[in-house]
Amino acid sequence: MAENQGKAAVTKKSPGFAKTVNYLLTIQDIDEMINEKQLQLDELRALAGGFRGIRYDGDRVQSSPVDLLGNTIVKIVELTREIDSDIDRFVDWKRKIMREVDSGVYNLRGRAILYKRYFRYMSVNSICREMKISTKAYYRLHDDAIRNLRRKLEKRRKR
C-alpha cells in the first residue's frame, strides 16, 4: 500500500522531481533488460544441451543440411557478447549516477535512502525498518534528496 502511495506521490510533485526519479529508475530498467537477456541465454544453453548425436541407421532423405546446434551456438556467442557489452554500460551508468548522488546530496541519510531505493531496489517499508525511521520521515528525506540531486543535475545541464 505504501509503495503505491509513493508512486502516486511522485506524480503530484513537480515535473523536474518526476524527471529526476525517472533518471534514477533507469538503473533498474537497464538491470531488468540485462536479466531478460540472461534468461534468453539460459534458454538457448538448455536448448543446445538438449541436442543428441546424429543417427546414421535411419532412412536417408535428400535435403539441405541444417546445423541447428551450430546456429544455436552462434546465437549463444552473440547474445553473450551483447550481454557483456550491456553490463559494461550498466556499470558505467550506475557509477556515473552514484557519483552524481554523492556530489549532489549532502545529507547522508537522504543519500542512504537514494542508494537503498534506486541502487539496491529496496521497498520503502524495508528501508524504513532498516533505518528505523517512519514512512513520513522517509518521504521527507527522500524528497529533500531528490530536490538536491535535481538542482545538481540542472546546474550540470546549464554548463
C-alpha angles and dihedrals in degrees: 000000000000089000092059091045088055093052091047090049091058091058090054092056126084120290089250090055092052091045091054092049090049089050089056092045091059087079091063092043092054091045091053091049090053090048091053091052089048089055089052089051092050090052092051091049091051089050092050090049090054095062113110132204122282117267116220099180097077131084115292117233123192107239139134112277115256118194101202094168092049092048091049092049091051089052090049092052093047094047091046090054091047092051091048090052091047091050091051091052091044093053091047092047093047092048090050093051092045090054089050091051091047093051097038103042113060098174104090094207091051090048090049090053092052091048093050095043102041106023100035096029093227121167121247091248092051091050092049091050094046094046093038094232134129123255088248091055089047093055092045092052093040094050093047090049092049091049091050092048091048090054090050092050092047091052090050092051092051092058 
